[in-house]
Amino acid sequence: MGGLLEHWGTPEREILTFTILTTHANFLMKDIHERMPVIIPPEHYKTWLDPQLADVSKIQTLIGPYPEQQMEAYPVSTKVNSPKNDTPDLTAELT
């Protein structure tokens, strides 16, 4: 996923912040939510992780909705809605 990590603070206390970027939903995801995480394709990892990347037009090409043809969606348990639940079965398809 596309995110931003920042280090800041004082020499005595370093503060790390992180955010996951979102974009508008692609056709597959739009019935689930109006937004979706930015997904960086593997072939663009090096570009995305380049600390010198400052070209706004290049960044914009990386942060659009991920192609729905490369995704799959299926119903899962509503247990995924609580961070108290953390088991592998949460991603099992409901039949």
N, C-alpha and C positions, 0 to 999 in steps of 0.2 A: 504494500500500500504506500501511497505517497504521503509523506509526513515531513514535518519540520522539527528539527532539534536545535535548541539554542543553549549555549553555556553563557552564564553571566553571573554577576555578583561581585564580591570582594575577594581579595586573597585569603581572607579568613573563612569565608563561606561561599562556596560555589553553588550556584543554583542551576539546575537543568530543567528545561521545560520542553514539552513535546506536544505536538498536535497532529491528528490525522486529518488530512485534507479531504474535502468532499466536493462533489460536482453534481450536476443534475443527473437524474437517473436515465439509464438507457431504456430501450423498449421493454426488455425482459424484467427490469427491476421496477419500472414505474408503478405497477400495481401494488408493490410491496411498500415503497416509500418514494417520495419525490426526489430524494438525494441518495447518493451512493458514495462509497469511498473511492478516491482516486486510486486506480490500480496502474502501477508502472510496469509495462512489459519487460521481461528479462533482458531483451536486447537494448533497453534504454537505461538499465541500472547504472552503468558507469557514468552516463551523462547526468542522470538525476543526482547522483552522489558526489558530483564534482563541486567542491566548495567554491570554485571560481565561476560557476554558472550564474550569469547575470542577464543573459539575453531573454528579455520578456517574451518575444515571439517564440523562441525555442521552448521556454517553460510552458507557454500556452498550448503548444502541440502535445505536451506530455500529460496534461491534467484534464483532458476531456473524458467523457464516459468511456469505459472499456467496451470493446465490441461484444454485443450480446451473443453473437455466434460462437464466441469462445467461452461462454459461461453456461451454467446449468442452475436451475432453480427448482426446488421441490419443498413441500411442506415439512416442517419439523415441529417438535414439541414446543409448547409455549414456555417450557422450563428455561429456554434460552433467554428469556426476558429478565432473569434474575442472576446477578453475579454470584449469588450463594451457590448456584449449581455449576459444577465444573467436572463433568464426566463425558467420556467419549460418545456415549449414546445420544447426546444432545444434537448431534448432526445427522443422526439416522433418519432416513426418509420415513415419514408416516404413510401407512398404506390404508 
